[in-house]
Amino acid sequence: MSPQLKSTTSTLLLDHQQQQQQLHPADNSPTSSCYSPCYCQTPTSTGDSLDDGSINGHSMVILDWDDTIVPTQALISHGGKLSLSSAYTSVVEAFLSLLLELTNGNVCILSSSTEGWVKESCKIYLPRLLPVLSNIKVIHTPKQHLQRGIKQKEASAVKIASEWYSHLPKGNEGSPSSQVLLIGNQIGDISPSKMISSLLPNTSVKTCLLKTHPSVQDIQRQLTYLYYSLISILTDDGNHLDYSVADASSEAILDLYAADIDNRYTITVTRREIQECDDDISCEGRQKSQHNNNSNRFVLTTA
């Protein structure tokens, strides 16, 4: 992760923790979902810590792309001509950055789209996210290809999780803190959980199902909700393994959260630009001072 990206991420994470303690939505729980009776914790959880050692290094997140991060259905319906708002971009960036931070970079985007689509769609519709995406492993799998009787995407998810698990430090393999989180908008995105659970002993495998046919606003709200719920999900003691934000809580509140994330991103970037400007001015001043000293030294020497 680049120093600039890390600086922005750290600031957002600090603001995230402060925001958890300050924001208090009127509606504290999601509406009912057909998928699971277990829901993500509300964005106001104050007991979770960003410094929880049980998360970093022992968690793997496998994430879908189309209609989970990028509103592909909306893009298709608009003939590819769709401009995503700054708030949408900021929410996605904050969400992915938090995932990377909480897992020490153990995040993989698994897409059944055409090879190269993830990076290309990011470049076209979410160009600001390219530095973040460069820190995430991206794997494309054919939709229809079958391998050993299971769909390729499921086989790929199992392989990704198994490889991550095999590289855990000795003494940590199979520890209760090891966990895999699958996030997507289709049942196929989370169905590998059973096989992964059977292959990785004592590893908690969690899933989070999103709306199957989301609008652009739906995705923004879901990722906003997840942004404030990730720590709760990853620190869950294992009683709740299947989550759903298909119907998140108050839409008005989530829109306010998204606007706040965007505002904090703008402030963070502005601060960084001011700091860089101050550093440039300071550097230029030192160079001029050094030049003057050298000139004076030359005059004294030749006098």
GIPE-V329691 format. One record per pair of residues at least 6 apart in sequence whose ideal C-beta (glycine too) atoms are under 7 Angstrom apart, sorted by the first residue. I is the first residue (numbers start at 1). J is the second residue. If there is no record, write none. Layout:
# GIPE-V329691
i->I j->J
i->I j->J
This chain:
# GIPE-V329691
i->1 j->100
i->1 j->135
i->2 j->131
i->5 j->131
i->5 j->132
i->7 j->272
i->8 j->268
i->8 j->272
i->9 j->97
i->9 j->101
i->11 j->268
i->12 j->94
i->12 j->97
i->12 j->264
i->12 j->265
i->12 j->268
i->13 j->50
i->13 j->98
i->13 j->101
i->15 j->264
i->16 j->98
i->17 j->50
i->19 j->260
i->20 j->43
i->20 j->44
i->20 j->45
i->20 j->46
i->20 j->228
i->21 j->46
i->23 j->43
i->23 j->44
i->23 j->257
i->24 j->44
i->25 j->42
i->25 j->43
i->25 j->44
i->25 j->249
i->25 j->250
i->25 j->253
i->26 j->250
i->26 j->253
i->27 j->249
i->27 j->250
i->27 j->253
i->28 j->42
i->29 j->39
i->29 j->42
i->29 j->249
i->30 j->39
i->30 j->245
i->30 j->247
i->30 j->248
i->30 j->249
i->31 j->247
i->32 j->247
i->33 j->244
i->33 j->246
i->33 j->247
i->35 j->209
i->35 j->244
i->35 j->246
i->36 j->242
i->36 j->243
i->36 j->244
i->38 j->240
i->38 j->242
i->38 j->243
i->39 j->243
i->39 j->244
i->40 j->225
i->40 j->226
i->40 j->229
i->40 j->232
i->40 j->233
i->40 j->243
i->40 j->245
i->41 j->229
i->41 j->232
i->42 j->249
i->43 j->225
i->43 j->228
i->43 j->229
i->43 j->257
i->45 j->232
i->48 j->231
i->48 j->232
i->48 j->235
i->50 j->231
i->52 j->235
i->54 j->177
i->54 j->235
i->55 j->102
i->55 j->234
i->55 j->235
i->56 j->102
i->56 j->104
i->57 j->104
i->58 j->172
i->58 j->175
i->58 j->177
i->58 j->178
i->58 j->179
i->59 j->102
i->59 j->103
i->59 j->106
i->59 j->179
i->59 j->181
i->59 j->234
i->60 j->103
i->60 j->106
i->60 j->161
i->60 j->164
i->60 j->180
i->61 j->99
i->61 j->103
i->61 j->106
i->61 j->107
i->61 j->181
i->61 j->183
i->62 j->108
i->62 j->110
i->62 j->157
i->62 j->160
i->62 j->161
i->62 j->180
i->62 j->182
i->63 j->107
i->63 j->108
i->63 j->109
i->63 j->183
i->64 j->110
i->64 j->111
i->64 j->183
i->64 j->184
i->64 j->185
i->64 j->189
i->65 j->109
i->65 j->111
i->65 j->113
i->65 j->118
i->66 j->72
i->66 j->111
i->66 j->113
i->67 j->73
i->67 j->185
i->67 j->214
i->67 j->219
i->68 j->183
i->68 j->184
i->68 j->185
i->68 j->210
i->69 j->92
i->70 j->121
i->70 j->125
i->70 j->126
i->71 j->214
i->71 j->216
i->71 j->219
i->73 j->213
i->74 j->82
i->74 j->215
i->74 j->216
i->75 j->82
i->82 j->125
i->84 j->125
i->84 j->126
i->84 j->216
i->86 j->262
i->87 j->220
i->87 j->258
i->87 j->259
i->87 j->262
i->88 j->216
i->88 j->220
i->89 j->126
i->89 j->128
i->89 j->129
i->90 j->261
i->90 j->262
i->90 j->265
i->91 j->220
i->91 j->223
i->91 j->224
i->91 j->227
i->91 j->258
i->91 j->261
i->92 j->126
i->92 j->129
i->92 j->223
i->93 j->128
i->93 j->129
i->93 j->132
i->93 j->265
i->94 j->227
i->94 j->261
i->95 j->223
i->95 j->226
i->95 j->227
i->96 j->129
i->96 j->132
i->96 j->136
i->97 j->132
i->98 j->227
i->98 j->230
i->99 j->107
i->99 j->230
i->100 j->107
i->100 j->135
i->102 j->230
i->102 j->231
i->102 j->234
i->105 j->135
i->106 j->164
i->107 j->136
i->108 j->136
i->108 j->137
i->108 j->139
i->108 j->160
i->109 j->118
i->109 j->136
i->109 j->138
i->110 j->139
i->110 j->141
i->110 j->153
i->110 j->156
i->110 j->157
i->110 j->160
i->111 j->117
i->111 j->118
i->111 j->140
i->112 j->141
i->112 j->143
i->112 j->153
i->113 j->140
i->114 j->140
i->115 j->140
i->118 j->138
i->119 j->133
i->119 j->138
i->122 j->129
i->122 j->130
i->122 j->133
i->123 j->130
i->139 j->156
i->139 j->160
i->141 j->152
i->141 j->153
i->141 j->156
i->142 j->152
i->145 j->152
i->146 j->152
i->147 j->155
i->148 j->155
i->151 j->188
i->153 j->188
i->154 j->188
i->154 j->191
i->154 j->192
i->157 j->182
i->157 j->192
i->157 j->196
i->158 j->192
i->158 j->195
i->158 j->196
i->158 j->199
i->161 j->180
i->161 j->196
i->161 j->200
i->162 j->199
i->165 j->173
i->165 j->178
i->165 j->200
i->165 j->203
i->168 j->178
i->172 j->178
i->174 j->201
i->174 j->202
i->174 j->203
i->175 j->202
i->176 j->202
i->178 j->202
i->178 j->203
i->179 j->203
i->179 j->204
i->179 j->206
i->179 j->234
i->180 j->196
i->180 j->203
i->180 j->205
i->181 j->206
i->181 j->208
i->181 j->233
i->181 j->234
i->182 j->189
i->182 j->190
i->182 j->192
i->182 j->193
i->182 j->207
i->183 j->208
i->184 j->190
i->184 j->210
i->185 j->210
i->185 j->211
i->185 j->212
i->185 j->214
i->186 j->212
i->190 j->207
i->190 j->209
i->193 j->205
i->193 j->207
i->196 j->205
i->197 j->205
i->204 j->238
i->204 j->241
i->205 j->241
i->206 j->233
i->206 j->241
i->206 j->243
i->207 j->241
i->207 j->242
i->207 j->243
i->208 j->233
i->208 j->243
i->208 j->245
i->209 j->244
i->209 j->246
i->210 j->222
i->210 j->245
i->210 j->246
i->211 j->218
i->211 j->222
i->211 j->246
i->214 j->222
i->220 j->258
i->221 j->248
i->221 j->251
i->221 j->254
i->222 j->245
i->222 j->248
i->224 j->254
i->224 j->257
i->224 j->258
i->224 j->261
i->225 j->245
i->225 j->248
i->225 j->254
i->226 j->245
i->228 j->257
i->233 j->243
i->248 j->254
